[in-house]
Amino acid sequence: MSAGLRPGVEPQRSTPRLDIQGLRAFAVIVVLAYHAGLPMSGGFVGVDVFFVISGFVITAALAREWKATGTIRLGRFALRRYWRLTPALAVMVLVTVLLSGLLQSPLGSEQTTTSATAIGALLLAANAVIAATSGGYFDGPAESNPLLHTWSLSVEEQFYLLFPGLIFTGWMLARKRSRTWVGPLVVVLLIAIPSFLLAMYGPNIASLADNWLSGFYSPLTRAWEFGAGALLALIGPLALFGKRYVAETAGILGAGMLLASLFLITADTPFPGKWTLLPVAGTVLVLIAGNNTRAVVPRLLSMRGPARIGDWSYSLYLWHWPFIVFALTIWPANVWASVIACVLSVIPALCSYRFIEQPLRKLPRISWPRLARRMVVVTAVPLVLALGLSAGSTHGWGSSNVQVLQAANTVTGTVPGCFAQAPGAIRDPLTCVQNPAGTADPVYLLGDSNADMFSPGVKAAAENADAPFTAFTYSACPVVGDQMYQTGSGAPSREGCLQYQTAALTWLDSATPGTVFLGASDYYLRTPEITVTAADGTQTNDETAKIAWYANGLGNVIDRLTRAGHEVVMILPIPNYWLEDFPTTQAEWKGMETCANISLLLGSCNPAMETSLSSKAERQQPTWDAMTATTEEHGATVLDFTDSVCSNGDCALMQDGLAVFRDANHITPQASLSLADQFEAQFRQ
């Protein structure tokens, strides 16, 4: 979004186009509004506006240099680009890393993700790092990354590194021809057309569907946007574009397309994709309109206010997102917190513009070796701090208390891959057997992640009894012999759930008789987001009907396992903090991992949260009663850990120095191990 800043050499500087600054102002304002949570579903397309501007302005500058000197000094161009953009970026990254060390928690992946993204941003690869660590742009983990926005800066820098050399090659190859513009035009088309096709159709190709290079952060799917601006710069001098009626038509149509994209495009829109044409074409049309300064849209964009905001756009973009993320870290799910934080971010942004960007514009010429040395220093300081953030977070900042909590926050599986989350990850249960030579009757664990969280305890009990142990579990999939669905769409709530249940029950039909522990969350029954097929064949998300559906399926599963010779133990869902939907749970949950690092280090982490058992029993008692009645009716055993998890009616996060809850719906591996004796007491005699 800084692409319109001066190129390295400008022997023939054109008259500044204030309308372009105004267009930058529009782009940065809509991005800030979107990130602040204001009702503008497509505000993120402001980044696409910047990409088109980048292609236009940089190509025009290169064309002027070629026309004036007959060459392009590529090394000088790249160094000046980097030096022009990096100091302001480095300062923002440095401050963000320091704030992450204080405000983000070391109990999850937040600090290590921030560190990795900081390093990627400084080395022009933030987009690749973010794709690997934070997932999709609209995913939850991405929203907690205070450097998420640097993905677009890396894409622009990658463009600056490669594009000048390619277009220079086009001019060189065509220099002996009368129409030298043909060479660079062909180069731009050779870049833009494949990129456009990849953006439009790449995600639909099976081999590319899960590859980040065909997705949101990829420079390959964004190159055509730069190419659109570049093509306009190469053909921009056409006399037709300067005519008043053409400029008026292009400006109004382009402005309408840009405004429409803010509300027609949403987080659910495949992007980049066909809808990306709307903001890209709109930007191109507005740039065309700027060829006639008397046209309405260019005159509006050239006004002092928009043009001034356009001057500040790079710094505004740099600072707004860290402020929003850290504000929401302190005040989760508070839209006013994000709006106020966004407004306050203007202060450091203006300071960055005044004391970093502007002075760099006025620096006297220095030798390139000296400039390169300065770049190393500017980059090295935040890089070292980012590495320190990663090391500190990984080692619990040298605090034994934090290290204990980190261990409690680590998921301890039984056999890697035996807890599956997708159909393709479902293994043969026989590959999940541990201590296969054990002499006692085997022990089995089936269910969802709420079953898998008991793996450390069940495994320890089985080892103590010298029993073979198998944990074969699947995310969000209770073993009831039936499928659940998403309310509204009717799609399976967890793809592959029925496949997993079939595999597990078919295997146990002929497996050596032993003790089968069944476990599952009760969240599915309480949330209106999940639908099941009722006894009369209709789809329902009514809690009472779903409890009846679950009880019926559970009874059938117990009967089937019993016929195969197994003894069945049903583990009741633990009292938990999981409410009826994820956003509410996220807002209300105040576990240790939500505490700022500084409060953990000072021992002052005391989340204000209702921990009484009564508040959970009020929600969960109907499910507990139905599961208990069904289990006992079918001759199986009920294992209730309520007293262990919630001692004396208080479901505290920490009990006697032991971290109990890993998150709102799961206990820690350490808490699971503390239950080993109770598991062992259930084994066949």
Sequence and secondary structure as in RCSB ss.txt:
>XXXX:A:sequence
MSAGLRPGVEPQRSTPRLDIQGLRAFAVIVVLAYHAGLPMSGGFVGVDVFFVISGFVITAALAREWKATGTIRLG
RFALRRYWRLTPALAVMVLVTVLLSGLLQSPLGSEQTTTSATAIGALLLAANAVIAATSGGYFDGPAESNPLLHT
WSLSVEEQFYLLFPGLIFTGWMLARKRSRTWVGPLVVVLLIAIPSFLLAMYGPNIASLADNWLSGFYSPLTRAWE
FGAGALLALIGPLALFGKRYVAETAGILGAGMLLASLFLITADTPFPGKWTLLPVAGTVLVLIAGNNTRAVVPRL
LSMRGPARIGDWSYSLYLWHWPFIVFALTIWPANVWASVIACVLSVIPALCSYRFIEQPLRKLPRISWPRLARRM
VVVTAVPLVLALGLSAGSTHGWGSSNVQVLQAANTVTGTVPGCFAQAPGAIRDPLTCVQNPAGTADPVYLLGDSN
ADMFSPGVKAAAENADAPFTAFTYSACPVVGDQMYQTGSGAPSREGCLQYQTAALTWLDSATPGTVFLGASDYYL
RTPEITVTAADGTQTNDETAKIAWYANGLGNVIDRLTRAGHEVVMILPIPNYWLEDFPTTQAEWKGMETCANISL
LLGSCNPAMETSLSSKAERQQPTWDAMTATTEEHGATVLDFTDSVCSNGDCALMQDGLAVFRDANHITPQASLSL
ADQFEAQFRQ
>XXXX:A:secstr
  TTS  S  TT     HHHHHHHHHHHHHHHHHHTT S TTGGGHHHHHHHHHHHHHHHHHHHHHHHHSS  HH
HHHHHHHHHHHHHHHHHHHHHHHHHHHHS TTSSHHHHHHHHHHHHHTT HHHHHHHHT STTSHHHHT TTTTH
HHHHHHHHHHHHHHHHHHHHHHHHTTSS TTHHHHHHHHHHHHHHHHHHHHGGGSTTTTT GGGSTT STTTHHH
HHHHHHHHHHTT GGGGSHHHHHHHHHHHHHHHHHHHHH  TTS SSSGGGHHHHHHHHHHHHHTTSTTSHHHHH
HTSHHHHHHHHHHHHHHHHHHHHHHHHHHHSTT HHHHHHHHHHTHHHHHHHIIIIIHHHHT     HHHHHHHH
HHHHHHHHHHHHHHHHHHHTGGG HHHHHHHHHTS   SSTTSEESSGGG   GGGGEESTT SS  EEEEESHH
HHTTHHHHHHHHHHTT  EEEEEETT  SSSS  EETTT  BSSTTHHHHHHHHHHHHHHS   EEEEE  SHHH
H TTEEEE TTS EE  HHHHHHHHHHHHHHHHHHHHHTT EEEEE        SSHHHHHHH   GGGS HHHH
HTT        BHHHHHHHHHHHHHHHHHHHHHTT EEE  HHHHSGGGB  SEETTEE EEETTEE HHHHHTT
HHHHHTTS  
